[in-house]
Each structure stands twice: as C-alpha cells, then as structure tokens.
Amino acid sequence: MAKLTINSLLREAVSVSGKNLPSGKWMEVEANSVVALIRALEKLYPGCGPALTTASVAIDGDIYSDALTEPLDELSEVVFVPSIEGG
C-alpha cells in the first residue's frame, strides 16, 4: 500500500465528495501506480479525480509533473503538490 500524505490540496479535492479524509497526516491506499491511486481515491471520494490528475506528484521526495504512469510499491510515500501559477 502506498502511504499518502493528507495535505490541503488533497482535502480540497476530496471536499467535492462531501466526505472527510481520515484524521491524521497519512492514509494508506492500495495502488501500484499513480493513476491507480487516483482511481482508488475516486472510488472512495467521487469527484476528486480531476483535481488530482492535474496536480504534480511527489513520490519518495522526487516531484513529477506528469506522474500518472509512475510505479508505486508498498513503501512509496506520495504527496499531491499544487501547481504553481506564475507569469
């Protein structure tokens, strides 16, 4: 199971479902890739997928802007990172 950091971006994305995330800083989700993680979260919290697919993802401290196909294992630590807009 991937270890997912519960941050403000994830809370905001999940809020559209009307459900609350578990209390604490982490949750574990069974997934072998980022896209599988987003699909699992979408099943638990319908409507959160669009916001998460557009976010950058940090996996074990490395940030990916296009991480959907990146593999995860049971030790992976994942954080959805909000996009930074600038001009």
N, C-alpha and C positions, 0 to 999 in steps of 0.2 A: 504494500500500500504506500502510495506517495504521501508525504507529510506536507500539508498545505497551510501556509501562513494565512491567518484570518486578519486582513487589513481593511482599511476604509474603502478601497476600491472593490474588494470582494463583497463587503457588506452592502455597498451601494448597488452593485449589480444584482445581488440576491434580493434586495428590498422589493423589486418589482413582483416577486412571487408572493409577497405577503407573509413569508415565513422568516424565522430567525435562524441564524447560524448558531452552532453550539457555542457555549461560553468558553472562554479560554483563548489562547493565542494560536492554537493549531487544531487542525482536524485531519483525519486520515481518510483517503479516498482510494479505492482500488482502481488503478489505471496504469496502462503500460506505455502511454504517450500523452502528450498534452491535449490532443484532440479527444482522446478517450476520457481524460479528466474533465474536460469541458462538457462532454456528453453526459457523464455521470452526474456532474453538478446540475446540468439542465434537467435531468430526471428528478433530482431532489428539489430543485428550486426553479420551476418553469419560468422561462423568460430571461434568465441570467446570461444565457449563451452569447447573444450579440455583443454585450459589453465586454465579455471576457475574450472573445475571439479577436477583438481589435486592440487589446492591451498587449504590451510587451510582457515577457515571462522570464523570471529569473529561476534557473534550475541549478541548485547547488552553488549559488553565488555568481553564475555566469548569466548575463542578460541576453535574451534573444528577441529580436523584433518580429521574426517570423518563426515561431516555435511549434506550430501545430503538429509537425511530424517528429519532433524531438522525442526520443525514447525516455521513459521513466522506469525506475525499478523500485523495490520496496524501501530503499534508503534515500530516494530522491526527496529533496526539500524544494518546494515550489512556492513562488510568490508571484502574483499578478501585479504588474507595475503599470501605473497610469502613464499614458502617453503625455509627453511634454510638448506643448504647443508654443511656438515662437514665431518671430517674424522679423 
